[in-house]
Amino acid sequence: MSKLPVTTGDGDTLDSVVPSASGKALRADAQRNRDKLLQVAHTVFMTEGISVSMDEIARRAGVGVGTAYRHFPTKEDLFGAVIVSHKSRLIEEASQLLHHDNPGEAFFQYFAATIREGIANKAITDALVSNLNIETGRSEIARDFWSGLDHLLVRAQQHGSVRSDASMEDIKLLLIGILQATGDSRTFPERVVSILCDGLRSE
């Protein structure tokens, strides 16, 4: 007699959520639950930030907490899966701007783009400025982002477009400060960003 699969109570079978040694794809029911979690987490992280608990994300996705943790053992794993596309876009943009004909314009364009992204997506802001205990996903995007911005800053300074006494710590304070001050506004502070950029330009 064949052995009946043990279910989690919301559609997943235990054999469907445990990766096989051969790396086979998830069963259809497990894939659906994983997709639900990612969709809900994407919306939650974008609109509310990364302080929302795994239990709450699972509840909104309509799956059991156990199923959520089987797919994503920690919240940082879930955050990393959700943020990967945003991270890739930011890092790729920085990489492309390193080849811009005008280093100063490239730096200010990226500086403004990051503020715009952080205002539109609270997960980006939290990834860069919060002290929440989401180390892996948050620290990776922060490290890669700050590294890309640093390269753009140095190139702009060497070109004479940005004042030479501006350090990355100064840039961090300005960027983090404006993201925190903006809060849940969702409105890009065009005039404030323009004032900040003018203050960074070489005389």
Buried (B, 14 or more C-beta within 10 A) or exposed (E): EEEEEEEBEBBBBEEBBEEEEEEEEBBEBBBBBBEBBBEBBBEBBBEBBBBBEBEBBBBBBEBBBBBBBBBBEBBBBBBBBBBEEBBEEBBEBBEEBEEBEEBBBBBBBBBBBBBBBBBEBBBBBBBBBBEBEBEEBBEBBBEBBBEBBBBBBBBBBEBEBBBEEBEEEBBBEBBBEBBEEBEEEEEBBEEEBEEBBEEBBEE
